[in-house]
Amino acid sequence: MDDDLIDETGTPLSRYTRLPGTGFFYPDSLDDERAEQRARETIEGAEAVVVADGDADGLACAAMIREARDAALDVGPFEAALAERSDDDTAATDGAEPDTDDAPGTDSTADADPTENAHVESAVGLIAAGPYSLDIAFERVAAYADDGIDLFVCDLCPDEYAPIADPLETLSSSCASIRWFDHHQWDDDVAAAVRDRGVDLAVGESDEECTADVALRSLDHAFGDRWTELAAVTRDHDLWIKEDPRSDDLADYSYWSGSEEYATVVGAYGADLPEPVRSFVAERRVEKEARIDLAVERAVTHEVGDWRVDVTYGRCSQNEVAETLRDRGADAAVIVKPAGSASIRGSEQFRHAHEVAGRVNGGGHPQAAGCKPDIYDDMLDYAHHWTTEGEACKRVILAAFEAVAETVAADDDAGAAEV
């Protein structure tokens, strides 16, 4: 493929936000090979391994675990590399956001890690994963970890037990301990199956705590006020409280940096990020805001039962787009992404996002969920997806909304009849 076809430089925003990031067009086989090698380097010889969601919440937990085990990396090289990157015009011109759907289960921003070998320098290895690649992460830990390590799993909730059953059984036999911190809504049977493998599973209330809160209170370490504040600011964004402006900085920085960089910097500074980081984030936000505005302009309103559902398409920051759509009157927002997945965001009037997502190959919280409908058989399907702005994906998700609306209405009628 001609590189110019996926080079965004000089391409109008209205065109390239209809397409996935360049990583989407990188063959999975090559990406998997690179991820496998990086995981092996990270895991081999580690005293402990953290498998965490690569967002601010999961990586805050990783920073806490490293702090508790005296395994934090030196922040100096990261600061120096960040300053150099900020001075490099080419690093700030495209403003592109990594698309985590491009390579599920890998550190999608690994190329931006400020030190080449940072992932092997801590005694606590860090593996970034997603809920749908948890089985792969576990298989890699089982394959490369020494016997007797401590394994931590943070901010990840499997929808089903079967995909992780075999590797988790292997790990339960080889690890000295497995501790799992989360705040998502767990299926009772999945939670029981995980605990039956000897896992110490701690799950916080999804509408009260983020996973950083759970890790902070669960780890046997005297954390200082800086860590309590980091958990609080992380929660402010993760639960969409939005009372502390620093929480947006944390969320954006975790999205635009490598996992090692983020865990190291917040481990050193907490929620008060240093000036080079704030400058870096500010530069990136210029592009981010333009993408948000375009996605909001593309939104179409649908009436589903008693709910107003706004549906849009594009490569954008889905939480901010959803917030804007809610401010304009939407009860729920759906952001369909060029890579084929979608984010579903609710409100106080709509707390069924996880139910909708569950009908289209996904899951999550009552007010925040994600999915990737199983409708893409070949590149022609993706071509149709891009040229129609996700028409087929939108259609199946709206059908899921209709089905949930019918179920809710039936439950309400049954409850009224009982009264």
Contacts in CASP RR format, 6 or more apart in sequence:
PFRMAT RR
TARGET T0000
AUTHOR 0000-0000-0000
METHOD contacts of the structure
MODEL  1
MDDDLIDETGTPLSRYTRLPGTGFFYPDSLDDERAEQRARETIEGAEAVV
VADGDADGLACAAMIREARDAALDVGPFEAALAERSDDDTAATDGAEPDT
DDAPGTDSTADADPTENAHVESAVGLIAAGPYSLDIAFERVAAYADDGID
LFVCDLCPDEYAPIADPLETLSSSCASIRWFDHHQWDDDVAAAVRDRGVD
LAVGESDEECTADVALRSLDHAFGDRWTELAAVTRDHDLWIKEDPRSDDL
ADYSYWSGSEEYATVVGAYGADLPEPVRSFVAERRVEKEARIDLAVERAV
THEVGDWRVDVTYGRCSQNEVAETLRDRGADAAVIVKPAGSASIRGSEQF
RHAHEVAGRVNGGGHPQAAGCKPDIYDDMLDYAHHWTTEGEACKRVILAA
FEAVAETVAADDDAGAAEV
1 25 0 8 1.000
6 19 0 8 1.000
6 21 0 8 1.000
6 22 0 8 1.000
6 25 0 8 1.000
7 22 0 8 1.000
8 16 0 8 1.000
8 22 0 8 1.000
8 94 0 8 1.000
8 96 0 8 1.000
9 93 0 8 1.000
9 94 0 8 1.000
13 290 0 8 1.000
13 291 0 8 1.000
13 294 0 8 1.000
14 294 0 8 1.000
16 315 0 8 1.000
17 291 0 8 1.000
17 294 0 8 1.000
17 295 0 8 1.000
17 314 0 8 1.000
17 315 0 8 1.000
17 316 0 8 1.000
17 338 0 8 1.000
18 313 0 8 1.000
18 314 0 8 1.000
18 315 0 8 1.000
18 338 0 8 1.000
18 386 0 8 1.000
18 389 0 8 1.000
19 315 0 8 1.000
19 338 0 8 1.000
19 386 0 8 1.000
20 99 0 8 1.000
20 101 0 8 1.000
20 102 0 8 1.000
20 315 0 8 1.000
20 337 0 8 1.000
20 338 0 8 1.000
20 339 0 8 1.000
20 340 0 8 1.000
21 96 0 8 1.000
21 98 0 8 1.000
21 99 0 8 1.000
21 102 0 8 1.000
21 315 0 8 1.000
21 338 0 8 1.000
21 339 0 8 1.000
22 96 0 8 1.000
23 31 0 8 1.000
23 99 0 8 1.000
23 102 0 8 1.000
23 103 0 8 1.000
23 108 0 8 1.000
24 99 0 8 1.000
24 101 0 8 1.000
24 102 0 8 1.000
24 338 0 8 1.000
24 339 0 8 1.000
26 102 0 8 1.000
26 103 0 8 1.000
28 103 0 8 1.000
31 103 0 8 1.000
31 106 0 8 1.000
34 106 0 8 1.000
35 103 0 8 1.000
35 105 0 8 1.000
35 106 0 8 1.000
35 107 0 8 1.000
36 140 0 8 1.000
38 106 0 8 1.000
38 107 0 8 1.000
38 110 0 8 1.000
38 119 0 8 1.000
39 127 0 8 1.000
39 137 0 8 1.000
39 140 0 8 1.000
39 144 0 8 1.000
40 140 0 8 1.000
40 143 0 8 1.000
40 144 0 8 1.000
41 119 0 8 1.000
41 120 0 8 1.000
42 49 0 8 1.000
42 119 0 8 1.000
42 120 0 8 1.000
42 125 0 8 1.000
42 126 0 8 1.000
42 127 0 8 1.000
43 49 0 8 1.000
43 125 0 8 1.000
43 127 0 8 1.000
43 140 0 8 1.000
43 141 0 8 1.000
43 144 0 8 1.000
43 145 0 8 1.000
44 144 0 8 1.000
44 145 0 8 1.000
44 146 0 8 1.000
45 145 0 8 1.000
45 146 0 8 1.000
46 122 0 8 1.000
46 123 0 8 1.000
46 124 0 8 1.000
46 125 0 8 1.000
46 145 0 8 1.000
46 146 0 8 1.000
46 149 0 8 1.000
47 69 0 8 1.000
47 71 0 8 1.000
47 123 0 8 1.000
47 124 0 8 1.000
47 149 0 8 1.000
47 150 0 8 1.000
48 65 0 8 1.000
48 69 0 8 1.000
48 71 0 8 1.000
48 123 0 8 1.000
48 124 0 8 1.000
48 125 0 8 1.000
48 149 0 8 1.000
48 150 0 8 1.000
48 151 0 8 1.000
48 152 0 8 1.000
49 124 0 8 1.000
49 125 0 8 1.000
49 126 0 8 1.000
49 127 0 8 1.000
49 141 0 8 1.000
49 145 0 8 1.000
49 149 0 8 1.000
49 150 0 8 1.000
49 151 0 8 1.000
49 152 0 8 1.000
50 61 0 8 1.000
50 62 0 8 1.000
50 65 0 8 1.000
50 66 0 8 1.000
50 124 0 8 1.000
50 125 0 8 1.000
50 126 0 8 1.000
50 127 0 8 1.000
50 152 0 8 1.000
50 153 0 8 1.000
50 154 0 8 1.000
51 127 0 8 1.000
51 129 0 8 1.000
51 134 0 8 1.000
51 137 0 8 1.000
51 138 0 8 1.000
51 141 0 8 1.000
51 151 0 8 1.000
51 152 0 8 1.000
51 153 0 8 1.000
51 154 0 8 1.000
51 156 0 8 1.000
52 58 0 8 1.000
52 59 0 8 1.000
52 61 0 8 1.000
52 62 0 8 1.000
52 126 0 8 1.000
52 127 0 8 1.000
52 128 0 8 1.000
52 129 0 8 1.000
52 152 0 8 1.000
52 153 0 8 1.000
52 154 0 8 1.000
52 155 0 8 1.000
52 156 0 8 1.000
52 259 0 8 1.000
53 59 0 8 1.000
53 128 0 8 1.000
53 129 0 8 1.000
53 130 0 8 1.000
53 131 0 8 1.000
53 154 0 8 1.000
53 155 0 8 1.000
53 156 0 8 1.000
53 211 0 8 1.000
54 107 0 8 1.000
54 128 0 8 1.000
54 129 0 8 1.000
54 130 0 8 1.000
54 155 0 8 1.000
54 254 0 8 1.000
54 259 0 8 1.000
55 155 0 8 1.000
55 238 0 8 1.000
55 251 0 8 1.000
55 254 0 8 1.000
55 255 0 8 1.000
56 234 0 8 1.000
56 237 0 8 1.000
56 238 0 8 1.000
56 250 0 8 1.000
56 251 0 8 1.000
56 253 0 8 1.000
56 254 0 8 1.000
56 262 0 8 1.000
56 266 0 8 1.000
57 154 0 8 1.000
57 155 0 8 1.000
57 183 0 8 1.000
57 210 0 8 1.000
57 211 0 8 1.000
57 212 0 8 1.000
57 234 0 8 1.000
57 238 0 8 1.000
58 154 0 8 1.000
58 155 0 8 1.000
58 211 0 8 1.000
58 212 0 8 1.000
59 126 0 8 1.000
59 128 0 8 1.000
59 254 0 8 1.000
59 259 0 8 1.000
59 262 0 8 1.000
59 263 0 8 1.000
59 266 0 8 1.000
60 211 0 8 1.000
60 212 0 8 1.000
60 215 0 8 1.000
60 230 0 8 1.000
60 231 0 8 1.000
60 234 0 8 1.000
60 250 0 8 1.000
60 263 0 8 1.000
60 266 0 8 1.000
61 152 0 8 1.000
61 154 0 8 1.000
61 155 0 8 1.000
61 181 0 8 1.000
61 211 0 8 1.000
61 212 0 8 1.000
61 214 0 8 1.000
61 215 0 8 1.000
62 124 0 8 1.000
62 126 0 8 1.000
62 152 0 8 1.000
62 154 0 8 1.000
62 259 0 8 1.000
62 263 0 8 1.000
63 72 0 8 1.000
63 230 0 8 1.000
63 263 0 8 1.000
63 264 0 8 1.000
63 266 0 8 1.000
63 267 0 8 1.000
64 212 0 8 1.000
64 215 0 8 1.000
64 216 0 8 1.000
64 219 0 8 1.000
64 221 0 8 1.000
64 223 0 8 1.000
64 227 0 8 1.000
65 71 0 8 1.000
65 124 0 8 1.000
65 152 0 8 1.000
65 154 0 8 1.000
65 215 0 8 1.000
65 219 0 8 1.000
66 72 0 8 1.000
66 73 0 8 1.000
66 122 0 8 1.000
66 124 0 8 1.000
66 263 0 8 1.000
66 267 0 8 1.000
67 221 0 8 1.000
67 223 0 8 1.000
67 227 0 8 1.000
67 267 0 8 1.000
68 219 0 8 1.000
68 220 0 8 1.000
68 221 0 8 1.000
68 223 0 8 1.000
69 123 0 8 1.000
69 124 0 8 1.000
71 122 0 8 1.000
71 123 0 8 1.000
71 124 0 8 1.000
72 122 0 8 1.000
72 264 0 8 1.000
72 267 0 8 1.000
72 268 0 8 1.000
73 118 0 8 1.000
73 121 0 8 1.000
73 122 0 8 1.000
73 260 0 8 1.000
73 263 0 8 1.000
73 264 0 8 1.000
74 264 0 8 1.000
75 264 0 8 1.000
75 265 0 8 1.000
75 267 0 8 1.000
75 268 0 8 1.000
75 269 0 8 1.000
77 114 0 8 1.000
77 115 0 8 1.000
77 118 0 8 1.000
78 114 0 8 1.000
78 115 0 8 1.000
78 118 0 8 1.000
78 260 0 8 1.000
78 261 0 8 1.000
78 264 0 8 1.000
78 265 0 8 1.000
79 265 0 8 1.000
79 274 0 8 1.000
79 276 0 8 1.000
80 114 0 8 1.000
81 114 0 8 1.000
81 115 0 8 1.000
82 114 0 8 1.000
82 261 0 8 1.000
82 276 0 8 1.000
82 277 0 8 1.000
82 280 0 8 1.000
83 276 0 8 1.000
85 91 0 8 1.000
85 112 0 8 1.000
85 114 0 8 1.000
85 280 0 8 1.000
86 92 0 8 1.000
86 276 0 8 1.000
86 279 0 8 1.000
86 280 0 8 1.000
86 283 0 8 1.000
92 280 0 8 1.000
92 283 0 8 1.000
92 284 0 8 1.000
94 287 0 8 1.000
95 283 0 8 1.000
95 284 0 8 1.000
95 286 0 8 1.000
95 287 0 8 1.000
95 288 0 8 1.000
96 287 0 8 1.000
97 255 0 8 1.000
97 256 0 8 1.000
97 284 0 8 1.000
97 287 0 8 1.000
97 288 0 8 1.000
97 291 0 8 1.000
97 315 0 8 1.000
97 317 0 8 1.000
98 108 0 8 1.000
98 109 0 8 1.000
98 255 0 8 1.000
98 256 0 8 1.000
99 108 0 8 1.000
99 315 0 8 1.000
99 337 0 8 1.000
99 338 0 8 1.000
99 339 0 8 1.000
100 108 0 8 1.000
100 130 0 8 1.000
101 337 0 8 1.000
101 339 0 8 1.000
101 340 0 8 1.000
101 341 0 8 1.000
101 372 0 8 1.000
102 108 0 8 1.000
102 339 0 8 1.000
104 130 0 8 1.000
104 132 0 8 1.000
104 133 0 8 1.000
105 128 0 8 1.000
105 129 0 8 1.000
105 130 0 8 1.000
105 132 0 8 1.000
105 133 0 8 1.000
105 136 0 8 1.000
105 137 0 8 1.000
106 128 0 8 1.000
106 133 0 8 1.000
107 113 0 8 1.000
107 128 0 8 1.000
107 258 0 8 1.000
107 259 0 8 1.000
109 256 0 8 1.000
109 257 0 8 1.000
109 258 0 8 1.000
109 259 0 8 1.000
110 258 0 8 1.000
112 256 0 8 1.000
112 257 0 8 1.000
112 258 0 8 1.000
112 261 0 8 1.000
113 119 0 8 1.000
113 258 0 8 1.000
113 260 0 8 1.000
113 261 0 8 1.000
114 261 0 8 1.000
115 121 0 8 1.000
115 260 0 8 1.000
118 260 0 8 1.000
118 261 0 8 1.000
118 264 0 8 1.000
119 125 0 8 1.000
119 126 0 8 1.000
119 260 0 8 1.000
126 259 0 8 1.000
126 260 0 8 1.000
126 263 0 8 1.000
127 137 0 8 1.000
127 140 0 8 1.000
127 141 0 8 1.000
128 259 0 8 1.000
129 136 0 8 1.000
129 137 0 8 1.000
129 156 0 8 1.000
130 137 0 8 1.000
130 156 0 8 1.000
131 156 0 8 1.000
131 157 0 8 1.000
131 158 0 8 1.000
131 159 0 8 1.000
131 363 0 8 1.000
132 372 0 8 1.000
134 153 0 8 1.000
134 156 0 8 1.000
134 158 0 8 1.000
134 163 0 8 1.000
134 164 0 8 1.000
135 163 0 8 1.000
135 164 0 8 1.000
135 167 0 8 1.000
138 164 0 8 1.000
138 167 0 8 1.000
138 168 0 8 1.000
138 171 0 8 1.000
139 167 0 8 1.000
141 151 0 8 1.000
141 167 0 8 1.000
141 171 0 8 1.000
142 167 0 8 1.000
142 170 0 8 1.000
142 171 0 8 1.000
142 174 0 8 1.000
145 151 0 8 1.000
145 174 0 8 1.000
145 175 0 8 1.000
147 174 0 8 1.000
147 175 0 8 1.000
148 174 0 8 1.000
148 175 0 8 1.000
148 176 0 8 1.000
149 174 0 8 1.000
149 175 0 8 1.000
149 176 0 8 1.000
150 175 0 8 1.000
150 176 0 8 1.000
150 177 0 8 1.000
150 178 0 8 1.000
150 179 0 8 1.000
151 171 0 8 1.000
151 175 0 8 1.000
151 177 0 8 1.000
151 178 0 8 1.000
151 179 0 8 1.000
152 178 0 8 1.000
152 179 0 8 1.000
152 180 0 8 1.000
152 181 0 8 1.000
153 178 0 8 1.000
153 179 0 8 1.000
153 180 0 8 1.000
153 181 0 8 1.000
153 182 0 8 1.000
153 199 0 8 1.000
154 180 0 8 1.000
154 181 0 8 1.000
154 182 0 8 1.000
154 211 0 8 1.000
154 215 0 8 1.000
155 181 0 8 1.000
155 182 0 8 1.000
155 183 0 8 1.000
155 184 0 8 1.000
155 210 0 8 1.000
155 211 0 8 1.000
156 182 0 8 1.000
157 182 0 8 1.000
157 184 0 8 1.000
157 185 0 8 1.000
157 186 0 8 1.000
157 364 0 8 1.000
158 164 0 8 1.000
158 190 0 8 1.000
158 194 0 8 1.000
159 187 0 8 1.000
159 190 0 8 1.000
159 358 0 8 1.000
159 362 0 8 1.000
159 363 0 8 1.000
160 187 0 8 1.000
160 190 0 8 1.000
161 189 0 8 1.000
161 190 0 8 1.000
161 193 0 8 1.000
161 194 0 8 1.000
165 193 0 8 1.000
168 178 0 8 1.000
168 194 0 8 1.000
168 197 0 8 1.000
168 199 0 8 1.000
169 197 0 8 1.000
171 178 0 8 1.000
172 178 0 8 1.000
172 197 0 8 1.000
172 198 0 8 1.000
172 199 0 8 1.000
177 200 0 8 1.000
178 197 0 8 1.000
178 198 0 8 1.000
178 199 0 8 1.000
178 200 0 8 1.000
179 199 0 8 1.000
179 200 0 8 1.000
179 202 0 8 1.000
179 218 0 8 1.000
180 194 0 8 1.000
180 199 0 8 1.000
180 200 0 8 1.000
180 201 0 8 1.000
180 202 0 8 1.000
181 202 0 8 1.000
181 211 0 8 1.000
181 214 0 8 1.000
181 215 0 8 1.000
181 218 0 8 1.000
182 201 0 8 1.000
182 202 0 8 1.000
182 203 0 8 1.000
182 204 0 8 1.000
182 211 0 8 1.000
182 214 0 8 1.000
183 203 0 8 1.000
183 204 0 8 1.000
183 205 0 8 1.000
183 206 0 8 1.000
183 209 0 8 1.000
183 210 0 8 1.000
183 211 0 8 1.000
183 213 0 8 1.000
183 214 0 8 1.000
184 203 0 8 1.000
184 206 0 8 1.000
184 364 0 8 1.000
184 365 0 8 1.000
185 206 0 8 1.000
185 354 0 8 1.000
185 364 0 8 1.000
185 365 0 8 1.000
185 366 0 8 1.000
186 203 0 8 1.000
191 201 0 8 1.000
191 203 0 8 1.000
194 201 0 8 1.000
195 201 0 8 1.000
202 214 0 8 1.000
202 218 0 8 1.000
203 214 0 8 1.000
204 211 0 8 1.000
204 213 0 8 1.000
204 214 0 8 1.000
206 365 0 8 1.000
206 366 0 8 1.000
207 239 0 8 1.000
207 365 0 8 1.000
207 366 0 8 1.000
208 239 0 8 1.000
209 235 0 8 1.000
210 231 0 8 1.000
210 234 0 8 1.000
210 235 0 8 1.000
210 238 0 8 1.000
210 239 0 8 1.000
211 238 0 8 1.000
212 230 0 8 1.000
212 231 0 8 1.000
212 234 0 8 1.000
212 235 0 8 1.000
212 238 0 8 1.000
213 231 0 8 1.000
213 235 0 8 1.000
215 231 0 8 1.000
216 223 0 8 1.000
216 227 0 8 1.000
216 228 0 8 1.000
216 231 0 8 1.000
226 270 0 8 1.000
226 271 0 8 1.000
227 270 0 8 1.000
229 270 0 8 1.000
229 271 0 8 1.000
230 266 0 8 1.000
230 267 0 8 1.000
230 270 0 8 1.000
230 271 0 8 1.000
232 244 0 8 1.000
232 271 0 8 1.000
233 244 0 8 1.000
233 246 0 8 1.000
233 247 0 8 1.000
233 250 0 8 1.000
233 271 0 8 1.000
234 247 0 8 1.000
234 250 0 8 1.000
234 271 0 8 1.000
235 241 0 8 1.000
236 242 0 8 1.000
236 243 0 8 1.000
236 244 0 8 1.000
236 246 0 8 1.000
236 247 0 8 1.000
237 247 0 8 1.000
237 248 0 8 1.000
237 250 0 8 1.000
237 251 0 8 1.000
240 319 0 8 1.000
240 323 0 8 1.000
240 367 0 8 1.000
240 368 0 8 1.000
241 247 0 8 1.000
242 248 0 8 1.000
242 323 0 8 1.000
244 271 0 8 1.000
246 271 0 8 1.000
246 272 0 8 1.000
246 273 0 8 1.000
247 271 0 8 1.000
249 273 0 8 1.000
249 277 0 8 1.000
249 278 0 8 1.000
249 281 0 8 1.000
250 266 0 8 1.000
250 271 0 8 1.000
250 273 0 8 1.000
251 319 0 8 1.000
252 281 0 8 1.000
252 284 0 8 1.000
252 285 0 8 1.000
252 288 0 8 1.000
253 262 0 8 1.000
253 265 0 8 1.000
253 273 0 8 1.000
253 277 0 8 1.000
253 280 0 8 1.000
253 281 0 8 1.000
254 262 0 8 1.000
255 317 0 8 1.000
256 280 0 8 1.000
256 281 0 8 1.000
256 284 0 8 1.000
257 265 0 8 1.000
265 273 0 8 1.000
265 274 0 8 1.000
265 277 0 8 1.000
266 273 0 8 1.000
273 281 0 8 1.000
288 316 0 8 1.000
288 317 0 8 1.000
288 320 0 8 1.000
291 314 0 8 1.000
291 315 0 8 1.000
291 316 0 8 1.000
291 317 0 8 1.000
292 316 0 8 1.000
292 317 0 8 1.000
292 320 0 8 1.000
292 321 0 8 1.000
292 324 0 8 1.000
294 314 0 8 1.000
294 316 0 8 1.000
295 312 0 8 1.000
295 313 0 8 1.000
295 314 0 8 1.000
295 316 0 8 1.000
295 321 0 8 1.000
295 335 0 8 1.000
296 312 0 8 1.000
296 321 0 8 1.000
296 324 0 8 1.000
296 325 0 8 1.000
298 312 0 8 1.000
298 313 0 8 1.000
298 314 0 8 1.000
298 389 0 8 1.000
299 310 0 8 1.000
299 311 0 8 1.000
299 312 0 8 1.000
299 321 0 8 1.000
299 325 0 8 1.000
299 333 0 8 1.000
300 310 0 8 1.000
300 311 0 8 1.000
300 312 0 8 1.000
301 308 0 8 1.000
301 309 0 8 1.000
301 310 0 8 1.000
301 330 0 8 1.000
302 308 0 8 1.000
302 309 0 8 1.000
302 310 0 8 1.000
302 311 0 8 1.000
302 398 0 8 1.000
302 401 0 8 1.000
303 309 0 8 1.000
304 398 0 8 1.000
304 401 0 8 1.000
304 402 0 8 1.000
304 405 0 8 1.000
305 402 0 8 1.000
305 405 0 8 1.000
305 409 0 8 1.000
306 405 0 8 1.000
307 331 0 8 1.000
307 332 0 8 1.000
307 349 0 8 1.000
307 350 0 8 1.000
307 401 0 8 1.000
307 405 0 8 1.000
308 329 0 8 1.000
308 330 0 8 1.000
308 331 0 8 1.000
308 332 0 8 1.000
309 330 0 8 1.000
309 331 0 8 1.000
309 332 0 8 1.000
309 333 0 8 1.000
309 334 0 8 1.000
309 398 0 8 1.000
309 401 0 8 1.000
310 325 0 8 1.000
310 328 0 8 1.000
310 329 0 8 1.000
310 330 0 8 1.000
310 332 0 8 1.000
310 333 0 8 1.000
310 334 0 8 1.000
311 333 0 8 1.000
311 334 0 8 1.000
311 336 0 8 1.000
311 394 0 8 1.000
311 397 0 8 1.000
311 398 0 8 1.000
312 321 0 8 1.000
312 325 0 8 1.000
312 333 0 8 1.000
312 334 0 8 1.000
312 335 0 8 1.000
312 336 0 8 1.000
313 335 0 8 1.000
313 336 0 8 1.000
313 337 0 8 1.000
313 338 0 8 1.000
313 389 0 8 1.000
313 390 0 8 1.000
313 394 0 8 1.000
314 335 0 8 1.000
314 336 0 8 1.000
314 337 0 8 1.000
314 338 0 8 1.000
314 389 0 8 1.000
315 337 0 8 1.000
315 338 0 8 1.000
316 335 0 8 1.000
318 335 0 8 1.000
318 337 0 8 1.000
318 343 0 8 1.000
318 345 0 8 1.000
319 343 0 8 1.000
319 345 0 8 1.000
321 333 0 8 1.000
321 335 0 8 1.000
322 330 0 8 1.000
322 333 0 8 1.000
322 335 0 8 1.000
322 343 0 8 1.000
322 345 0 8 1.000
322 346 0 8 1.000
323 345 0 8 1.000
325 333 0 8 1.000
326 333 0 8 1.000
326 345 0 8 1.000
326 346 0 8 1.000
326 347 0 8 1.000
330 347 0 8 1.000
331 346 0 8 1.000
331 347 0 8 1.000
331 349 0 8 1.000
331 350 0 8 1.000
332 344 0 8 1.000
332 345 0 8 1.000
332 346 0 8 1.000
332 347 0 8 1.000
332 350 0 8 1.000
332 353 0 8 1.000
332 356 0 8 1.000
332 401 0 8 1.000
333 344 0 8 1.000
333 345 0 8 1.000
333 346 0 8 1.000
334 342 0 8 1.000
334 343 0 8 1.000
334 344 0 8 1.000
334 345 0 8 1.000
334 394 0 8 1.000
334 397 0 8 1.000
334 398 0 8 1.000
335 342 0 8 1.000
335 343 0 8 1.000
335 345 0 8 1.000
336 342 0 8 1.000
336 389 0 8 1.000
336 390 0 8 1.000
336 393 0 8 1.000
336 394 0 8 1.000
336 397 0 8 1.000
337 343 0 8 1.000
338 385 0 8 1.000
338 386 0 8 1.000
340 372 0 8 1.000
340 373 0 8 1.000
340 376 0 8 1.000
340 382 0 8 1.000
340 385 0 8 1.000
340 390 0 8 1.000
340 393 0 8 1.000
341 370 0 8 1.000
341 371 0 8 1.000
341 372 0 8 1.000
342 360 0 8 1.000
342 370 0 8 1.000
342 371 0 8 1.000
342 372 0 8 1.000
342 373 0 8 1.000
342 393 0 8 1.000
342 397 0 8 1.000
343 368 0 8 1.000
343 369 0 8 1.000
343 370 0 8 1.000
344 353 0 8 1.000
344 356 0 8 1.000
344 357 0 8 1.000
344 368 0 8 1.000
344 369 0 8 1.000
344 370 0 8 1.000
344 371 0 8 1.000
344 397 0 8 1.000
345 353 0 8 1.000
345 367 0 8 1.000
345 368 0 8 1.000
346 353 0 8 1.000
346 366 0 8 1.000
346 367 0 8 1.000
346 368 0 8 1.000
347 367 0 8 1.000
350 367 0 8 1.000
351 366 0 8 1.000
351 367 0 8 1.000
352 366 0 8 1.000
352 404 0 8 1.000
352 408 0 8 1.000
353 364 0 8 1.000
353 365 0 8 1.000
353 366 0 8 1.000
353 367 0 8 1.000
353 368 0 8 1.000
353 369 0 8 1.000
353 370 0 8 1.000
354 363 0 8 1.000
354 364 0 8 1.000
354 365 0 8 1.000
354 366 0 8 1.000
354 369 0 8 1.000
355 404 0 8 1.000
355 407 0 8 1.000
356 369 0 8 1.000
356 371 0 8 1.000
356 397 0 8 1.000
356 400 0 8 1.000
356 401 0 8 1.000
356 404 0 8 1.000
357 363 0 8 1.000
357 364 0 8 1.000
357 369 0 8 1.000
357 370 0 8 1.000
357 371 0 8 1.000
357 400 0 8 1.000
358 369 0 8 1.000
358 371 0 8 1.000
358 400 0 8 1.000
359 400 0 8 1.000
359 403 0 8 1.000
359 404 0 8 1.000
360 371 0 8 1.000
360 372 0 8 1.000
360 373 0 8 1.000
360 396 0 8 1.000
360 397 0 8 1.000
360 400 0 8 1.000
361 371 0 8 1.000
361 372 0 8 1.000
361 373 0 8 1.000
361 374 0 8 1.000
362 369 0 8 1.000
362 370 0 8 1.000
362 371 0 8 1.000
362 372 0 8 1.000
363 369 0 8 1.000
363 370 0 8 1.000
363 371 0 8 1.000
364 370 0 8 1.000
371 397 0 8 1.000
373 392 0 8 1.000
373 393 0 8 1.000
373 396 0 8 1.000
373 397 0 8 1.000
375 381 0 8 1.000
375 392 0 8 1.000
375 393 0 8 1.000
375 396 0 8 1.000
376 382 0 8 1.000
376 385 0 8 1.000
381 392 0 8 1.000
384 391 0 8 1.000
384 392 0 8 1.000
385 391 0 8 1.000
385 392 0 8 1.000
385 393 0 8 1.000
END
